[in-house]
């Protein structure tokens, strides 16, 4: 078994140096360390060849990608790899040698067959979302699947000291439109509310004080992003498909690592999320309330601006969701399949 990463390729692609991609590489490194497996990097040739093959196949259904198997002889069976987005076309990794883990499955019902074709030759597929996993089981998916939930890298968990909270709320990550309405109204009603907003300008995420426009920080790197999380008393969170936060999510609502990061950042959380297999698996209702209107939002915000978090509760929760534990789960799966 080896772990295949595309970290070097993504460094050269526009807008792909942002912090949201870095967590994938952190997962890869921890899994490699725990399982004592090599992390190897895809070449630019390999990446570009796969991109072109999938585009050609989509238009012509000619499986040019199979030519890659002629030169792909050095890698052993059991090549584990994260797929940030679920593929819809066959490519060079659709073979019995590769084990993909789907991070985002945002396909519509009419794209289900595309998913089957894109992964039909893999020995099995790991699915991060319990919501999607249950859906595929109900569909009697012909591909063998395992549930492999997302996690938080172990080294972000540090409750030895309380973080210094400078702001009431920092708006990091993608925002839910309903929560933004509540936030705007709350800011208008509470003059002492310290809110940090963000904007994307000239290739940078820029964080600034809402009332004054004062620059606070860039948010381009994992370090800059993490520092902002630690400085926020409260965090707002939403699953992708809730209130059309992400239109491309097609109504899917998996729990993302941002939720775990906000807990590790010692933030109180106000959220919008549905009750589904994934939110239940992560026990979200034990960690945060899903607000249904502005009044509920205001009550919680007033409370959380002056309240401290339950350190022991946060720590105990995150211990179940660290990447090293997911590495052990991956080992169990690989052993079961006889390819570890």
FENZIBEL-V298940 format. One line per field, one symbol per residue. burial: + if it has 24 or more other C-alpha atoms within 12 Angstrom, else -. A space follows every 50 residues. Layout:
BEGIN
burial: ???
END
This chain:
BEGIN
burial: +++++++--+------++++++++++++++++-++-+-++++---++--+ --++--+-----+++---------+-++++++++-+++++++++++++++ +++++++----+--+++++++++++++++++++-++------++++++++ ++++-++-----+-+-++++++++++++++-+++-++-----+++++++- ----++++++-----+++++-+--+++++++++++++++++++-+---++ ++++++++++++++++++++++++-++++-++-+--+++++--+--++-+ ++-++---+-+--++-+++++++++++++++-++------
END
